[in-house]
C-alpha cells in the first residue's frame, strides 16, 4: 500500500480576518523564511487562486497543494471514524497511530511523480542491528532503512492499483473489460469522498452535528447505524461496503510498517505485542565461538518468555485482553464451522 513523505508541519498565519468559508486549516508559516523568491511567488499565486474559488474547491485545492487527498473537514471525519474502530485508552487510538494519514497517502499514490508508494523496499528497515557472529550477540551496526525506497511496479501491478484507486473507467486498458463485470469499479477516492459526506449527513440528521463533533457514545451509535445498511455492498469488491473498507484500511494503517504512513513510531506493534520486522538480527544468532546458535535472552526460543515465568519457574501465560478473547472466539467459531462441514 502507498506511503509518501511530507515536509514538516508549519504554523498557520492568522486567517481570522477572513470569512469562515475562506479560512484554511494549516497554511505555511513565515513564507519568507521557508521559500526562495520563486517559490514564494508560486505560493502567493496558489493562495490568491484559492480566494477566488468556492470554499469546497478552495479547500480541496489547498489539500492538493500540500500533497494530500483529504480536505481538513474530511480528514477530521475520517480520523473520528478510525478512532471509533480502534478507540484511544491507555494506548493511542487509530487516529494517533496515523491510520488517517495512511489512507490519505494510499489514495494519493499516483498524484506525484516517481515510484508510487505501494510496495516498500527491503530487505531491512534499520530497526534492528546486524548480528555479531563472532560471539552470537547483537552488533552495534545497523543497515540503512531500505523500506522507505519503494519498489517500481510491474505493468500489471500498476494497472491493478490504478483501477483500485482511480477507478477502472479512468484506466483505458481496464475500462475495456468493465462491460464483462456489469459496471466499472468505482475509484476508492470517490468511495471515500462520497461516503464521508454521507457519514456527516447521517450524524447531522441523527445527532445534530458532524460526526467529528459528536461525543464518543454518539459516534459509536451513529457508526453502528452506518454499519447496518447505510452503505450498499460493492459487487466489484466482493460485496464489501464502505465500512468494511474503512475497517480494513484502518487496521492496515495501524499495524503495517511505519514507512507506509501509519503505525507511528511502531506504537501499533507495541499495542499488540509485536516487534515488527526482526531482521537482520533474528532471534537465534549463530556464534563462531561455540559453533552453534545463541538465543537472545529477551526472546528465548526454547524456554518460556521471561514475562510468563511465575514462582518456582512455573509458566503463567499472560491473560488475553477483551479484544484478544473476541478474536480468539471468532477463530474458534470459524474453525468449528469448518469442522462441522458448514463451509
Helices and strands as residue ranges (DSSP letters): G 20-22, H 31-34, H 37-51, H 55-65, H 72-85, H 94-97, H 99-107, E 129-132, E 137-142, H 155-166, G 168-170, H 172-175, H 178-181, H 188-207, G 211-213, H 216-225, I 226-230, G 235-237, H 242-255, G 258-260, G 264-266, H 267-272, E 284-287, E 292-295, G 306-308, G 311-313, H 322-339
